[in-house]
Amino acid sequence: MKARLVAVGERAPAWVAEGFGEYRKRLSHWLPLDLLEVAPGVRGKGRDVARAMQDEGARVLAALPKNAHVVVLDGGGTMHSSEQLAQRLEHWRGQGCDLAFLIGGPEGHAPEVLVRADERWSLGPLTLPHMLVRLVLAEQLYRAAALLANHPYHRA
């Protein structure tokens, strides 16, 4: 099983890219994770935000691996403890298909992306910068995989 993170936004700050890279490397033998950045829709004065979201959504959907189980990061999704996320990861492994995690743009996901989602995951009630969500996602996937492998990384 492999995972892909499809994120709206380009050129993460160095500290985000370094942190993501570190967890991606640690995770590589349990769950290979690649990152695909998609260009955000054009926003600004006089621009249609709905059109920007629609453009982003089309690019996100085009970036999905075939037959992937799609997990949308969404504030209205289900919250998981680290232990519950490990259980979800074990469940996803049992399904035998690749995973795709999606991070939307400033206004969230386009409606067509939400329709495609197999499930929605919330990192909690806090509003986080989308670039930071990349790092948190990679760390939490590593923590979940470490829990399943009885690795000492997670000490509750």
N, CA, C and O atoms as a GROMACS GRO file, in nm:
protein
  624
    1MET      N    1   0.084  -0.117   0.000
    1MET     CA    2   0.000   0.000   0.000
    1MET      C    3   0.089   0.124   0.000
    1MET      O    4   0.190   0.131   0.070
    2LYS      N    5   0.048   0.222  -0.080
    2LYS     CA    6   0.117   0.350  -0.088
    2LYS      C    7   0.016   0.460  -0.058
    2LYS      O    8  -0.105   0.439  -0.065
    3ALA      N    9   0.069   0.576  -0.025
    3ALA     CA   10  -0.018   0.691   0.001
    3ALA      C   11   0.032   0.811  -0.078
    3ALA      O   12   0.152   0.827  -0.101
    4ARG      N   13  -0.061   0.893  -0.119
    4ARG     CA   14  -0.029   1.018  -0.186
    4ARG      C   15  -0.102   1.130  -0.114
    4ARG      O   16  -0.221   1.119  -0.082
    5LEU      N   17  -0.030   1.236  -0.088
    5LEU     CA   18  -0.090   1.358  -0.035
    5LEU      C   19  -0.103   1.455  -0.150
    5LEU      O   20  -0.004   1.496  -0.210
    6VAL      N   21  -0.226   1.491  -0.182
    6VAL     CA   22  -0.253   1.589  -0.286
    6VAL      C   23  -0.294   1.717  -0.214
    6VAL      O   24  -0.396   1.721  -0.146
    7ALA      N   25  -0.212   1.820  -0.229
    7ALA     CA   26  -0.234   1.944  -0.154
    7ALA      C   27  -0.241   2.064  -0.248
    7ALA      O   28  -0.158   2.081  -0.336
    8VAL      N   29  -0.343   2.146  -0.226
    8VAL     CA   30  -0.353   2.271  -0.299
    8VAL      C   31  -0.252   2.368  -0.238
    8VAL      O   32  -0.251   2.390  -0.117
    9GLY      N   33  -0.169   2.423  -0.321
    9GLY     CA   34  -0.067   2.517  -0.274
    9GLY      C   35   0.070   2.471  -0.317
    9GLY      O   36   0.098   2.351  -0.326
   10GLU      N   37   0.154   2.567  -0.342
   10GLU     CA   38   0.288   2.536  -0.392
   10GLU      C   39   0.392   2.606  -0.307
   10GLU      O   40   0.364   2.705  -0.239
   11ARG      N   41   0.513   2.553  -0.311
   11ARG     CA   42   0.630   2.612  -0.246
   11ARG      C   43   0.611   2.628  -0.095
   11ARG      O   44   0.598   2.738  -0.043
   12ALA      N   45   0.609   2.515  -0.028
   12ALA     CA   46   0.601   2.517   0.118
   12ALA      C   47   0.724   2.586   0.175
   12ALA      O   48   0.832   2.579   0.116
   13PRO      N   49   0.709   2.653   0.290
   13PRO     CA   50   0.827   2.710   0.355
   13PRO      C   51   0.928   2.600   0.385
   13PRO      O   52   0.890   2.483   0.401
   14ALA      N   53   1.054   2.636   0.392
   14ALA     CA   54   1.160   2.537   0.412
   14ALA      C   55   1.137   2.451   0.534
   14ALA      O   56   1.159   2.330   0.530
   15TRP      N   57   1.092   2.510   0.643
   15TRP     CA   58   1.073   2.433   0.766
   15TRP      C   59   0.962   2.328   0.750
   15TRP      O   60   0.970   2.220   0.809
   16VAL      N   61   0.858   2.359   0.672
   16VAL     CA   62   0.753   2.262   0.646
   16VAL      C   63   0.806   2.151   0.556
   16VAL      O   64   0.785   2.033   0.584
   17ALA      N   65   0.875   2.188   0.450
   17ALA     CA   66   0.930   2.089   0.358
   17ALA      C   67   1.028   1.996   0.428
   17ALA      O   68   1.028   1.876   0.404
   18GLU      N   69   1.113   2.052   0.515
   18GLU     CA   70   1.210   1.970   0.589
   18GLU      C   71   1.140   1.875   0.686
   18GLU      O   72   1.174   1.757   0.693
   19GLY      N   73   1.042   1.925   0.759
   19GLY     CA   74   0.967   1.840   0.853
   19GLY      C   75   0.890   1.732   0.782
   19GLY      O   76   0.891   1.616   0.823
   20PHE      N   77   0.822   1.769   0.673
   20PHE     CA   78   0.748   1.670   0.594
   20PHE      C   79   0.845   1.564   0.541
   20PHE      O   80   0.816   1.444   0.547
   21GLY      N   81   0.958   1.609   0.490
   21GLY     CA   82   1.058   1.516   0.436
   21GLY      C   83   1.110   1.419   0.541
   21GLY      O   84   1.131   1.301   0.512
   22GLU      N   85   1.129   1.468   0.662
   22GLU     CA   86   1.177   1.382   0.771
   22GLU      C   87   1.075   1.272   0.802
   22GLU      O   88   1.112   1.156   0.814
   23TYR      N   89   0.948   1.309   0.817
   23TYR     CA   90   0.846   1.207   0.847
   23TYR      C   91   0.820   1.117   0.727
   23TYR      O   92   0.792   0.998   0.744
   24ARG      N   93   0.829   1.170   0.609
   24ARG     CA   94   0.814   1.088   0.488
   24ARG      C   95   0.923   0.981   0.485
   24ARG      O   96   0.895   0.865   0.452
   25LYS      N   97   1.046   1.019   0.518
   25LYS     CA   98   1.157   0.924   0.520
   25LYS      C   99   1.134   0.818   0.628
   25LYS      O  100   1.152   0.699   0.603
   26ARG      N  101   1.095   0.860   0.747
   26ARG     CA  102   1.070   0.765   0.856
   26ARG      C  103   0.957   0.668   0.822
   26ARG      O  104   0.961   0.551   0.860
   27LEU      N  105   0.860   0.717   0.751
   27LEU     CA  106   0.741   0.639   0.718
   27LEU      C  107   0.763   0.545   0.600
   27LEU      O  108   0.683   0.454   0.578
   28SER      N  109   0.869   0.566   0.524
   28SER     CA  110   0.886   0.502   0.393
   28SER      C  111   0.878   0.349   0.394
   28SER      O  112   0.828   0.291   0.298
   29HIS      N  113   0.926   0.283   0.497
   29HIS     CA  114   0.920   0.136   0.493
   29HIS      C  115   0.785   0.081   0.541
   29HIS      O  116   0.756  -0.036   0.520
   30TRP      N  117   0.705   0.164   0.605
   30TRP     CA  118   0.571   0.120   0.647
   30TRP      C  119   0.462   0.166   0.550
   30TRP      O  120   0.370   0.091   0.519
   31LEU      N  121   0.475   0.289   0.502
   31LEU     CA  122   0.374   0.347   0.414
   31LEU      C  123   0.439   0.453   0.326
   31LEU      O  124   0.446   0.570   0.365
   32PRO      N  125   0.488   0.414   0.208
   32PRO     CA  126   0.546   0.515   0.120
   32PRO      C  127   0.447   0.628   0.093
   32PRO      O  128   0.332   0.604   0.056
   33LEU      N  129   0.493   0.751   0.112
   33LEU     CA  130   0.407   0.869   0.100
   33LEU      C  131   0.470   0.967   0.003
   33LEU      O  132   0.584   1.010   0.022
   34ASP      N  133   0.396   1.002  -0.100
   34ASP     CA  134   0.446   1.105  -0.190
   34ASP      C  135   0.356   1.227  -0.182
   34ASP      O  136   0.239   1.218  -0.144
   35LEU      N  137   0.410   1.339  -0.219
   35LEU     CA  138   0.339   1.466  -0.215
   35LEU      C  139   0.323   1.518  -0.356
   35LEU      O  140   0.419   1.523  -0.433
   36LEU      N  141   0.203   1.557  -0.390
   36LEU     CA  142   0.176   1.621  -0.518
   36LEU      C  143   0.107   1.753  -0.489
   36LEU      O  144  -0.005   1.756  -0.437
   37GLU      N  145   0.174   1.861  -0.522
   37GLU     CA  146   0.116   1.993  -0.504
   37GLU      C  147   0.041   2.034  -0.630
   37GLU      O  148   0.089   2.013  -0.741
   38VAL      N  149  -0.076   2.091  -0.611
   38VAL     CA  150  -0.151   2.142  -0.726
   38VAL      C  151  -0.167   2.292  -0.710
   38VAL      O  152  -0.178   2.344  -0.599
   39ALA      N  153  -0.167   2.360  -0.821
   39ALA     CA  154  -0.175   2.506  -0.820
   39ALA      C  155  -0.310   2.551  -0.766
   39ALA      O  156  -0.413   2.494  -0.800
   40PRO      N  157  -0.307   2.652  -0.682
   40PRO     CA  158  -0.434   2.707  -0.633
   40PRO      C  159  -0.507   2.781  -0.744
   40PRO      O  160  -0.446   2.828  -0.841
   41GLY      N  161  -0.638   2.792  -0.729
   41GLY     CA  162  -0.716   2.871  -0.823
   41GLY      C  163  -0.682   3.018  -0.806
   41GLY      O  164  -0.635   3.060  -0.700
   42VAL      N  165  -0.706   3.095  -0.910
   42VAL     CA  166  -0.674   3.238  -0.908
   42VAL      C  167  -0.777   3.311  -0.822
   42VAL      O  168  -0.898   3.301  -0.844
   43ARG      N  169  -0.724   3.385  -0.724
   43ARG     CA  170  -0.809   3.463  -0.635
   43ARG      C  171  -0.765   3.608  -0.640
   43ARG      O  172  -0.656   3.640  -0.687
   44GLY      N  173  -0.850   3.694  -0.591
   44GLY     CA  174  -0.815   3.836  -0.585
   44GLY      C  175  -0.938   3.920  -0.611
   44GLY      O  176  -1.048   3.871  -0.630
   45LYS      N  177  -0.914   4.048  -0.611
   45LYS     CA  178  -1.023   4.143  -0.631
   45LYS      C  179  -1.091   4.118  -0.764
   45LYS      O  180  -1.026   4.110  -0.869
   46GLY      N  181  -1.222   4.105  -0.760
   46GLY     CA  182  -1.299   4.084  -0.882
   46GLY      C  183  -1.296   3.941  -0.934
   46GLY      O  184  -1.353   3.913  -1.039
   47ARG      N  185  -1.232   3.851  -0.862
   47ARG     CA  186  -1.224   3.711  -0.905
   47ARG      C  187  -1.335   3.630  -0.838
   47ARG      O  188  -1.377   3.661  -0.726
   48ASP      N  189  -1.381   3.528  -0.906
   48ASP     CA  190  -1.487   3.442  -0.856
   48ASP      C  191  -1.425   3.329  -0.774
   48ASP      O  192  -1.357   3.242  -0.828
   49VAL      N  193  -1.448   3.330  -0.642
   49VAL     CA  194  -1.392   3.228  -0.553
   49VAL      C  195  -1.445   3.090  -0.589
   49VAL      O  196  -1.371   2.992  -0.584
   50ALA      N  197  -1.572   3.081  -0.624
   50ALA     CA  198  -1.630   2.951  -0.661
   50ALA      C  199  -1.558   2.893  -0.782
   50ALA      O  200  -1.535   2.772  -0.789
   51ARG      N  201  -1.522   2.977  -0.876
   51ARG     CA  202  -1.448   2.932  -0.996
   51ARG      C  203  -1.308   2.885  -0.956
   51ARG      O  204  -1.260   2.784  -1.008
   52ALA      N  205  -1.244   2.957  -0.866
   52ALA     CA  206  -1.110   2.917  -0.818
   52ALA      C  207  -1.118   2.780  -0.753
   52ALA      O  208  -1.033   2.694  -0.777
   53MET      N  209  -1.220   2.758  -0.670
   53MET     CA  210  -1.236   2.628  -0.603
   53MET      C  211  -1.265   2.518  -0.704
   53MET      O  212  -1.214   2.406  -0.691
   54GLN      N  213  -1.345   2.548  -0.805
   54GLN     CA  214  -1.377   2.450  -0.909
   54GLN      C  215  -1.251   2.411  -0.986
   54GLN      O  216  -1.230   2.293  -1.015
   55ASP      N  217  -1.167   2.508  -1.018
   55ASP     CA  218  -1.041   2.480  -1.088
   55ASP      C  219  -0.950   2.394  -1.002
   55ASP      O  220  -0.891   2.297  -1.050
   56GLU      N  221  -0.938   2.429  -0.874
   56GLU     CA  222  -0.857   2.350  -0.781
   56GLU      C  223  -0.909   2.207  -0.773
   56GLU      O  224  -0.833   2.110  -0.779
   57GLY      N  225  -1.041   2.196  -0.760
   57GLY     CA  226  -1.103   2.064  -0.749
   57GLY      C  227  -1.074   1.976  -0.868
   57GLY      O  228  -1.047   1.856  -0.853
   58ALA      N  229  -1.079   2.034  -0.988
   58ALA     CA  230  -1.050   1.957  -1.109
   58ALA      C  231  -0.906   1.907  -1.108
   58ALA      O  232  -0.880   1.793  -1.146
   59ARG      N  233  -0.812   1.991  -1.064
   59ARG     CA  234  -0.672   1.951  -1.057
   59ARG      C  235  -0.649   1.844  -0.950
   59ARG      O  236  -0.572   1.750  -0.970
   60VAL      N  237  -0.717   1.858  -0.837
   60VAL     CA  238  -0.704   1.759  -0.730
   60VAL      C  239  -0.757   1.623  -0.778
   60VAL      O  240  -0.690   1.521  -0.760
   61LEU      N  241  -0.873   1.622  -0.837
   61LEU     CA  242  -0.932   1.496  -0.885
   61LEU      C  243  -0.845   1.431  -0.992
   61LEU      O  244  -0.833   1.308  -0.996
   62ALA      N  245  -0.785   1.511  -1.078
   62ALA     CA  246  -0.698   1.457  -1.183
   62ALA      C  247  -0.571   1.395  -1.125
   62ALA      O  248  -0.509   1.310  -1.189
   63ALA      N  249  -0.532   1.436  -1.004
   63ALA     CA  250  -0.409   1.387  -0.941
   63ALA      C  251  -0.429   1.260  -0.859
   63ALA      O  252  -0.333   1.205  -0.806
   64LEU      N  253  -0.552   1.213  -0.849
   64LEU     CA  254  -0.578   1.095  -0.768
   64LEU      C  255  -0.528   0.967  -0.835
   64LEU      O  256  -0.548   0.948  -0.955
   65PRO      N  257  -0.463   0.880  -0.758
   65PRO     CA  258  -0.426   0.750  -0.813
   65PRO      C  259  -0.554   0.669  -0.841
   65PRO      O  260  -0.655   0.686  -0.774
   66LYS      N  261  -0.547   0.584  -0.940
   66LYS     CA  262  -0.662   0.500  -0.974
   66LYS      C  263  -0.696   0.409  -0.856
   66LYS      O  264  -0.608   0.353  -0.792
   67ASN      N  265  -0.824   0.396  -0.829
   67ASN     CA  266  -0.877   0.306  -0.727
   67ASN      C  267  -0.828   0.336  -0.586
   67ASN      O  268  -0.829   0.248  -0.500
   68ALA      N  269  -0.784   0.458  -0.562
   68ALA     CA  270  -0.737   0.494  -0.428
   68ALA      C  271  -0.855   0.516  -0.334
   68ALA      O  272  -0.963   0.557  -0.376
   69HIS      N  273  -0.831   0.489  -0.208
   69HIS     CA  274  -0.926   0.523  -0.103
   69HIS      C  275  -0.897   0.668  -0.068
   69HIS      O  276  -0.787   0.701  -0.025
   70VAL      N  277  -0.996   0.756  -0.087
   70VAL     CA  278  -0.975   0.900  -0.076
   70VAL      C  279  -1.021   0.951   0.061
   70VAL      O  280  -1.137   0.935   0.100
   71VAL      N  281  -0.926   1.013   0.131
   71VAL     CA  282  -0.952   1.071   0.262
   71VAL      C  283  -0.931   1.223   0.251
   71VAL      O  284  -0.820   1.270   0.226
   72VAL      N  285  -1.038   1.296   0.268
   72VAL     CA  286  -1.035   1.441   0.259
   72VAL      C  287  -1.011   1.498   0.399
   72VAL      O  288  -1.079   1.462   0.494
   73LEU      N  289  -0.913   1.588   0.410
   73LEU     CA  290  -0.892   1.661   0.534
   73LEU      C  291  -0.994   1.774   0.535
   73LEU      O  292  -0.992   1.861   0.449
   74ASP      N  293  -1.083   1.771   0.635
   74ASP     CA  294  -1.196   1.862   0.636
   74ASP      C  295  -1.237   1.887   0.781
   74ASP      O  296  -1.251   1.794   0.859
   75GLY      N  297  -1.256   2.013   0.815
   75GLY     CA  298  -1.294   2.048   0.951
   75GLY      C  299  -1.421   1.981   1.000
   75GLY      O  300  -1.439   1.964   1.120
   76GLY      N  301  -1.508   1.942   0.909
   76GLY     CA  302  -1.632   1.875   0.946
   76GLY      C  303  -1.621   1.724   0.949
   76GLY      O  304  -1.721   1.654   0.967
   77GLY      N  305  -1.500   1.673   0.931
   77GLY     CA  306  -1.480   1.528   0.927
   77GLY      C  307  -1.472   1.466   1.065
   77GLY      O  308  -1.493   1.533   1.167
   78THR      N  309  -1.442   1.339   1.067
   78THR     CA  310  -1.430   1.263   1.192
   78THR      C  311  -1.294   1.287   1.254
   78THR      O  312  -1.191   1.282   1.186
   79MET      N  313  -1.294   1.313   1.384
   79MET     CA  314  -1.169   1.329   1.457
   79MET      C  315  -1.126   1.193   1.511
   79MET      O  316  -1.210   1.113   1.554
   80HIS      N  317  -0.996   1.167   1.510
   80HIS     CA  318  -0.941   1.041   1.560
   80HIS      C  319  -0.831   1.070   1.661
   80HIS      O  320  -0.753   1.164   1.645
   81SER      N  321  -0.826   0.988   1.763
   81SER     CA  322  -0.707   0.989   1.848
   81SER      C  323  -0.597   0.919   1.769
   81SER      O  324  -0.623   0.860   1.664
   82SER      N  325  -0.475   0.925   1.819
   82SER     CA  326  -0.366   0.856   1.750
   82SER      C  327  -0.392   0.706   1.744
   82SER      O  328  -0.364   0.642   1.643
   83GLU      N  329  -0.445   0.651   1.851
   83GLU     CA  330  -0.477   0.507   1.853
   83GLU      C  331  -0.587   0.473   1.753
   83GLU      O  332  -0.581   0.370   1.686
   84GLN      N  333  -0.687   0.559   1.744
   84GLN     CA  334  -0.795   0.537   1.647
   84GLN      C  335  -0.744   0.549   1.503
   84GLN      O  336  -0.787   0.476   1.414
   85LEU      N  337  -0.652   0.642   1.481
   85LEU     CA  338  -0.595   0.655   1.348
   85LEU      C  339  -0.515   0.530   1.312
   85LEU      O  340  -0.517   0.486   1.197
   86ALA      N  341  -0.445   0.472   1.409
   86ALA     CA  342  -0.373   0.347   1.384
   86ALA      C  343  -0.471   0.237   1.344
   86ALA      O  344  -0.442   0.157   1.256
   87GLN      N  345  -0.586   0.233   1.408
   87GLN     CA  346  -0.689   0.135   1.371
   87GLN      C  347  -0.740   0.160   1.230
   87GLN      O  348  -0.764   0.066   1.154
   88ARG      N  349  -0.757   0.288   1.194
   88ARG     CA  350  -0.800   0.320   1.057
   88ARG      C  351  -0.694   0.275   0.957
   88ARG      O  352  -0.727   0.217   0.854
   89LEU      N  353  -0.567   0.301   0.989
   89LEU     CA  354  -0.459   0.260   0.900
   89LEU      C  355  -0.458   0.109   0.882
   89LEU      O  356  -0.438   0.060   0.771
   90GLU      N  357  -0.480   0.036   0.988
   90GLU     CA  358  -0.488  -0.110   0.979
   90GLU      C  359  -0.606  -0.152   0.891
   90GLU      O  360  -0.595  -0.245   0.811
   91HIS      N  361  -0.718  -0.083   0.906
   91HIS     CA  362  -0.836  -0.110   0.823
   91HIS      C  363  -0.805  -0.082   0.676
   91HIS      O  364  -0.838  -0.162   0.588
   92TRP      N  365  -0.741   0.032   0.649
   92TRP     CA  366  -0.708   0.067   0.511
   92TRP      C  367  -0.613  -0.036   0.450
   92TRP      O  368  -0.628  -0.072   0.334
   93ARG      N  369  -0.518  -0.083   0.528
   93ARG     CA  370  -0.426  -0.188   0.479
   93ARG      C  371  -0.506  -0.312   0.440
   93ARG      O  372  -0.477  -0.375   0.338
   94GLY      N  373  -0.604  -0.347   0.520
   94GLY     CA  374  -0.687  -0.464   0.492
   94GLY      C  375  -0.768  -0.450   0.364
   94GLY      O  376  -0.803  -0.551   0.303
   95GLN      N  377  -0.797  -0.327   0.324
   95GLN     CA  378  -0.871  -0.306   0.199
   95GLN      C  379  -0.784  -0.332   0.077
   95GLN      O  380  -0.835  -0.362  -0.031
   96GLY      N  381  -0.653  -0.320   0.095
   96GLY     CA  382  -0.561  -0.352  -0.013
   96GLY      C  383  -0.553  -0.250  -0.126
   96GLY      O  384  -0.510  -0.283  -0.236
   97CYS      N  385  -0.593  -0.127  -0.100
   97CYS     CA  386  -0.581  -0.026  -0.206
   97CYS      C  387  -0.496   0.090  -0.155
   97CYS      O  388  -0.477   0.107  -0.034
   98ASP      N  389  -0.446   0.168  -0.248
   98ASP     CA  390  -0.366   0.284  -0.212
   98ASP      C  391  -0.454   0.391  -0.150
   98ASP      O  392  -0.576   0.390  -0.163
   99LEU      N  393  -0.388   0.484  -0.080
   99LEU     CA  394  -0.457   0.593  -0.013
   99LEU      C  395  -0.426   0.725  -0.080
   99LEU      O  396  -0.317   0.745  -0.134
  100ALA      N  397  -0.522   0.815  -0.076
  100ALA     CA  398  -0.499   0.953  -0.120
  100ALA      C  399  -0.557   1.045  -0.013
  100ALA      O  400  -0.676   1.037   0.020
  101PHE      N  401  -0.473   1.131   0.041
  101PHE     CA  402  -0.515   1.231   0.139
  101PHE      C  403  -0.519   1.365   0.067
  101PHE      O  404  -0.426   1.399  -0.007
  102LEU      N  405  -0.626   1.441   0.089
  102LEU     CA  406  -0.644   1.566   0.015
  102LEU      C  407  -0.654   1.686   0.109
  102LEU      O  408  -0.732   1.686   0.204
  103ILE      N  409  -0.573   1.787   0.080
  103ILE     CA  410  -0.578   1.914   0.152
  103ILE      C  411  -0.623   2.019   0.052
  103ILE      O  412  -0.560   2.037  -0.052
  104GLY      N  413  -0.730   2.089   0.084
  104GLY     CA  414  -0.787   2.187  -0.007
  104GLY      C  415  -0.721   2.323   0.000
  104GLY      O  416  -0.618   2.341   0.065
  105GLY      N  417  -0.782   2.416  -0.067
  105GLY     CA  418  -0.734   2.553  -0.071
  105GLY      C  419  -0.789   2.636   0.044
  105GLY      O  420  -0.844   2.580   0.139
  106PRO      N  421  -0.775   2.768   0.037
  106PRO     CA  422  -0.815   2.856   0.147
  106PRO      C  423  -0.962   2.843   0.188
  106PRO      O  424  -0.995   2.859   0.306
  107GLU      N  425  -1.049   2.814   0.095
  107GLU     CA  426  -1.192   2.801   0.128
  107GLU      C  427  -1.234   2.656   0.147
  107GLU      O  428  -1.352   2.628   0.166
  108GLY      N  429  -1.140   2.565   0.143
  108GLY     CA  430  -1.173   2.423   0.158
  108GLY      C  431  -1.176   2.353   0.024
  108GLY      O  432  -1.110   2.395  -0.072
  109HIS      N  433  -1.253   2.246   0.020
  109HIS     CA  434  -1.260   2.162  -0.100
  109HIS      C  435  -1.379   2.198  -0.187
  109HIS      O  436  -1.484   2.241  -0.138
  110ALA      N  437  -1.361   2.180  -0.316
  110ALA     CA  438  -1.472   2.196  -0.410
  110ALA      C  439  -1.576   2.087  -0.384
  110ALA      O  440  -1.540   1.977  -0.341
  111PRO      N  441  -1.702   2.116  -0.409
  111PRO     CA  442  -1.807   2.016  -0.384
  111PRO      C  443  -1.781   1.882  -0.454
  111PRO      O  444  -1.810   1.777  -0.396
  112GLU      N  445  -1.727   1.884  -0.575
  112GLU     CA  446  -1.703   1.758  -0.647
  112GLU      C  447  -1.593   1.675  -0.580
  112GLU      O  448  -1.592   1.552  -0.593
  113VAL      N  449  -1.501   1.739  -0.509
  113VAL     CA  450  -1.398   1.666  -0.434
  113VAL      C  451  -1.462   1.598  -0.314
  113VAL      O  452  -1.433   1.483  -0.284
  114LEU      N  453  -1.549   1.671  -0.245
  114LEU     CA  454  -1.617   1.613  -0.129
  114LEU      C  455  -1.705   1.494  -0.169
  114LEU      O  456  -1.716   1.397  -0.095
  115VAL      N  457  -1.767   1.503  -0.286
  115VAL     CA  458  -1.849   1.392  -0.335
  115VAL      C  459  -1.762   1.270  -0.362
  115VAL      O  460  -1.805   1.157  -0.336
  116ARG      N  461  -1.642   1.290  -0.413
  116ARG     CA  462  -1.551   1.178  -0.444
  116ARG      C  463  -1.492   1.113  -0.319
  116ARG      O  464  -1.451   0.997  -0.323
  117ALA      N  465  -1.488   1.186  -0.209
  117ALA     CA  466  -1.424   1.136  -0.087
  117ALA      C  467  -1.490   1.009  -0.035
  117ALA      O  468  -1.612   0.997  -0.035
  118ASP      N  469  -1.406   0.915   0.008
  118ASP     CA  470  -1.456   0.795   0.074
  118ASP      C  471  -1.477   0.822   0.223
  118ASP      O  472  -1.561   0.758   0.287
  119GLU      N  473  -1.401   0.915   0.276
  119GLU     CA  474  -1.421   0.957   0.414
  119GLU      C  475  -1.356   1.093   0.436
  119GLU      O  476  -1.272   1.139   0.357
  120ARG      N  477  -1.398   1.156   0.545
  120ARG     CA  478  -1.346   1.288   0.583
  120ARG      C  479  -1.280   1.278   0.720
  120ARG      O  480  -1.334   1.216   0.812
  121TRP      N  481  -1.164   1.339   0.731
  121TRP     CA  482  -1.087   1.335   0.854
  121TRP      C  483  -1.063   1.479   0.900
  121TRP      O  484  -1.019   1.563   0.822
  122SER      N  485  -1.093   1.506   1.026
  122SER     CA  486  -1.066   1.636   1.085
  122SER      C  487  -0.950   1.624   1.181
  122SER      O  488  -0.943   1.530   1.260
  123LEU      N  489  -0.859   1.719   1.176
  123LEU     CA  490  -0.748   1.723   1.271
  123LEU      C  491  -0.789   1.793   1.400
  123LEU      O  492  -0.708   1.806   1.491
  124GLY      N  493  -0.912   1.837   1.409
  124GLY     CA  494  -0.962   1.899   1.531
  124GLY      C  495  -1.025   2.034   1.502
  124GLY      O  496  -1.030   2.078   1.387
  125PRO      N  497  -1.072   2.100   1.607
  125PRO     CA  498  -1.144   2.226   1.588
  125PRO      C  499  -1.056   2.347   1.560
  125PRO      O  500  -1.107   2.453   1.525
  126LEU      N  501  -0.924   2.334   1.575
  126LEU     CA  502  -0.837   2.447   1.547
  126LEU      C  503  -0.829   2.474   1.397
  126LEU      O  504  -0.838   2.382   1.317
  127THR      N  505  -0.814   2.599   1.360
  127THR     CA  506  -0.786   2.634   1.222
  127THR      C  507  -0.634   2.634   1.207
  127THR      O  508  -0.563   2.707   1.277
  128LEU      N  509  -0.585   2.553   1.116
  128LEU     CA  510  -0.441   2.540   1.094
  128LEU      C  511  -0.405   2.591   0.954
  128LEU      O  512  -0.483   2.576   0.860
  129PRO      N  513  -0.287   2.650   0.940
  129PRO     CA  514  -0.241   2.685   0.804
  129PRO      C  515  -0.228   2.556   0.722
  129PRO      O  516  -0.177   2.456   0.772
  130HIS      N  517  -0.272   2.560   0.600
  130HIS     CA  518  -0.274   2.438   0.518
  130HIS      C  519  -0.136   2.379   0.499
  130HIS      O  520  -0.122   2.257   0.488
  131MET      N  521  -0.033   2.462   0.495
  131MET     CA  522   0.102   2.408   0.483
  131MET      C  523   0.140   2.328   0.608
  131MET      O  524   0.208   2.226   0.598
  132LEU      N  525   0.097   2.375   0.725
  132LEU     CA  526   0.124   2.304   0.849
  132LEU      C  527   0.049   2.171   0.854
  132LEU      O  528   0.098   2.074   0.912
  133VAL      N  529  -0.068   2.166   0.794
  133VAL     CA  530  -0.146   2.042   0.791
  133VAL      C  531  -0.067   1.931   0.722
  133VAL      O  532  -0.077   1.815   0.762
  134ARG      N  533   0.011   1.964   0.622
  134ARG     CA  534   0.096   1.864   0.554
  134ARG      C  535   0.187   1.795   0.654
  134ARG      O  536   0.199   1.673   0.657
  135LEU      N  537   0.251   1.876   0.736
  135LEU     CA  538   0.346   1.825   0.835
  135LEU      C  539   0.274   1.743   0.943
  135LEU      O  540   0.320   1.635   0.980
  136VAL      N  541   0.162   1.794   0.991
  136VAL     CA  542   0.085   1.722   1.094
  136VAL      C  543   0.036   1.589   1.038
  136VAL      O  544   0.043   1.487   1.107
  137LEU      N  545  -0.014   1.588   0.917
  137LEU     CA  546  -0.061   1.465   0.854
  137LEU      C  547   0.051   1.361   0.846
  137LEU      O  548   0.031   1.246   0.884
  138ALA      N  549   0.168   1.401   0.799
  138ALA     CA  550   0.279   1.307   0.785
  138ALA      C  551   0.321   1.253   0.922
  138ALA      O  552   0.349   1.134   0.936
  139GLU      N  553   0.326   1.341   1.023
  139GLU     CA  554   0.364   1.296   1.157
  139GLU      C  555   0.261   1.199   1.213
  139GLU      O  556   0.298   1.098   1.272
  140GLN      N  557   0.135   1.228   1.195
  140GLN     CA  558   0.031   1.140   1.250
  140GLN      C  559   0.025   1.006   1.177
  140GLN      O  560  -0.003   0.903   1.240
  141LEU      N  561   0.051   1.004   1.048
  141LEU     CA  562   0.060   0.876   0.978
  141LEU      C  563   0.179   0.796   1.027
  141LEU      O  564   0.170   0.674   1.044
  142TYR      N  565   0.291   0.864   1.051
  142TYR     CA  566   0.407   0.794   1.106
  142TYR      C  567   0.376   0.740   1.244
  142TYR      O  568   0.411   0.626   1.276
  143ARG      N  569   0.311   0.819   1.328
  143ARG     CA  570   0.275   0.775   1.463
  143ARG      C  571   0.183   0.653   1.456
  143ARG      O  572   0.202   0.556   1.530
  144ALA      N  573   0.085   0.656   1.367
  144ALA     CA  574  -0.008   0.544   1.353
  144ALA      C  575   0.065   0.418   1.308
  144ALA      O  576   0.041   0.309   1.361
  145ALA      N  577   0.153   0.432   1.210
  145ALA     CA  578   0.230   0.317   1.161
  145ALA      C  579   0.323   0.264   1.270
  145ALA      O  580   0.339   0.143   1.284
  146ALA      N  581   0.383   0.354   1.348
  146ALA     CA  582   0.471   0.313   1.457
  146ALA      C  583   0.393   0.237   1.564
  146ALA      O  584   0.441   0.138   1.619
  147LEU      N  585   0.272   0.284   1.593
  147LEU     CA  586   0.187   0.212   1.689
  147LEU      C  587   0.160   0.069   1.642
  147LEU      O  588   0.169  -0.025   1.720
  148LEU      N  589   0.127   0.055   1.514
  148LEU     CA  590   0.098  -0.078   1.459
  148LEU      C  591   0.220  -0.169   1.460
  148LEU      O  592   0.207  -0.292   1.470
  149ALA      N  593   0.338  -0.110   1.451
  149ALA     CA  594   0.462  -0.188   1.448
  149ALA      C  595   0.522  -0.206   1.589
  149ALA      O  596   0.632  -0.260   1.603
  150ASN      N  597   0.450  -0.160   1.690
  150ASN     CA  598   0.501  -0.164   1.828
  150ASN      C  599   0.636  -0.093   1.842
  150ASN      O  600   0.721  -0.134   1.921
  151HIS      N  601   0.653   0.012   1.766
  151HIS     CA  602   0.774   0.094   1.773
  151HIS      C  603   0.758   0.190   1.891
  151HIS      O  604   0.647   0.235   1.919
  152PRO      N  605   0.865   0.222   1.960
  152PRO     CA  606   0.854   0.307   2.080
  152PRO      C  607   0.829   0.456   2.055
  152PRO      O  608   0.823   0.534   2.150
  153TYR      N  609   0.813   0.498   1.930
  153TYR     CA  610   0.790   0.641   1.902
  153TYR      C  611   0.673   0.695   1.981
  153TYR      O  612   0.683   0.803   2.040
  154HIS      N  613   0.563   0.622   1.983
  154HIS     CA  614   0.442   0.670   2.053
  154HIS      C  615   0.444   0.619   2.195
  154HIS      O  616   0.437   0.498   2.219
  155ARG      N  617   0.455   0.709   2.286
  155ARG     CA  618   0.449   0.673   2.428
  155ARG      C  619   0.333   0.748   2.490
  155ARG      O  620   0.343   0.868   2.516
  156ALA      N  621   0.225   0.680   2.512
  156ALA     CA  622   0.105   0.744   2.567
  156ALA      C  623   0.116   0.761   2.718
  156ALA      O  624   0.024   0.813   2.782
   0.00000   0.00000   0.00000
